[in-house]
Amino acid sequence: MARRKLAIDQATASKDVSGKVYIVTGANSGVGLETTRQLIKQGGHVVMACRRIEAGEEVAKSFSGLKGSYEVIKCDLSDLQSIRDFTQAFLSKHSQLDGLMCNAGFVNMRNQVEHTKHGFETTIAASYFGHFLMTELLLDVLKSTPGARMGILSSVVHAGNPKNRHKVHLDDLNWNKRKYRNIAAYGEAKVANNLYALELADRLKDHDVSTASIHPGWARSNFGSGGNFLIRTLMTVMQPFIKGMTDSNEESAQTSLHVLLSDDAPNHSGAYFSQCSVLYRDKECKQGGWPMKSPNPNATDLETAKKLVNQTYEMVGLEPA
Ligand SMILES: NC(=O)c1ccc[n+]([C@@H]2O[C@H](COP(=O)([O-])OP(=O)(O)OC[C@H]3O[C@@H](n4cnc5c(N)ncnc54)[C@H](OP(=O)(O)O)[C@@H]3O)[C@@H](O)[C@H]2O)c1
């Protein structure tokens, strides 16, 4: 049976967002690029947070003629100083932030642990720690912008399977004590993202800011392209066979756009929103949902989320809120 892909409705896709300001991380590629394009098409101003400025500028040539505007600011999410420089540059120009889409992500294809200069395992560094610091440094501007929204990209992988659910290891977030497994590291990083969206929603419940974690679908993006020759060849050979199970980048941007633009998303602050996906191991999840209950109890526990967040402040060099 063909999958029914979730897509924003016509009213949402034609909403005029002129005058609104958005940040999209990893805006030069895949899901982030198509999220950015649609926001600009609808009149928004998008600050593209890219670790490679030239890649951002290059793709932005395709925005010419669209109603809105953009700027590219450098941000390497695995470097805490780069994130501080980015937020400072943003705040020196903008006094409102209507939507922050923490989209960038990475999976270590080598199955051998690697750490950033700050000692973070590289996958969780880009997905969680970097976005945590960015969001916390932008909290005041989010709180002062009416109806502001924050989304963070998770993945179907966070769910694991009924016999083995990923969880955050609070005593070893950076894989210093355990044998490294890259897919588990990716799954744990995405559990951390679900938990952060949940905790932040709770912390901001008296403010006009909503949060969400997001599974975009199986995007035909550049994701995982850093694999070795064997993996790259295998993926190329498999493309025609898996095409029916995968999604275009436009389709994969729909969930992020729903979170940023729909009237309904803010009614479910802290929730998980998912495109349909054949990759869920839990049958009832395959059709996705806006929002959808994660099948992984480790990704929905507020007490664990609070412990994770408390621990993270110190790790990224912030005073607890
Ligand atoms: N593709 C899928 O099927 C899938 C499924 C579930 C979840 N996701 C999630 O969706 C998000 C978007 O992925 P995608 O599919 O669009 O992949 P993509 O085409 O590889 O795009 C990833 C983006 O993240 C950026 N990025 C990676 N590490 C970074 C860092 N340290 N600092 C700043 N930017 C960094 C990349 O920059 P460069 O271009 O410089 O590398 C790129 O712009 C990710 O969070 C991913 O985990 C993807």
The ligand as an ORCA input file, in Angstrom:
! r2SCAN-3c Opt
* xyz 0 1
  N      18.176     12.147      5.748
  C      17.362     11.452      6.480
  O      16.776     10.462      6.036
  C      17.113     11.844      7.916
  C      16.299     11.016      8.700
  C      16.055     11.389     10.014
  C      16.583     12.545     10.518
  N      17.373     13.327      9.746
  C      17.914     14.562     10.334
  O      17.550     15.643      9.517
  C      18.506     16.690      9.653
  C      18.888     17.222      8.293
  O      19.585     16.194      7.595
  P      19.600     16.065      6.013
  O      18.968     14.778      5.675
  O      19.101     17.308      5.385
  O      21.175     15.876      5.772
  P      22.253     16.724      4.943
  O      21.796     16.939      3.556
  O      23.535     15.993      5.187
  O      22.295     18.121      5.707
  C      22.850     18.226      6.993
  C      23.213     19.673      7.258
  O      23.785     19.754      8.581
  C      25.020     20.458      8.491
  N      25.939     20.095      9.553
  C      26.420     18.870      9.861
  N      27.291     18.966     10.888
  C      27.354     20.284     11.222
  C      28.070     21.024     12.173
  N      28.955     20.472     12.996
  N      27.878     22.369     12.229
  C      27.028     22.980     11.390
  N      26.326     22.327     10.453
  C      26.486     21.000     10.371
  C      25.555     20.083      7.112
  O      26.555     20.989      6.715
  P      27.635     20.590      5.541
  O      26.891     20.705      4.246
  O      28.705     21.581      5.725
  O      28.054     19.176      5.828
  C      24.282     20.199      6.288
  O      24.009     21.541      6.005
  C      19.644     16.112     10.474
  O      19.524     16.537     11.803
  C      19.429     14.612     10.390
  O      19.932     13.942     11.525
  C      17.655     13.010      8.448
*
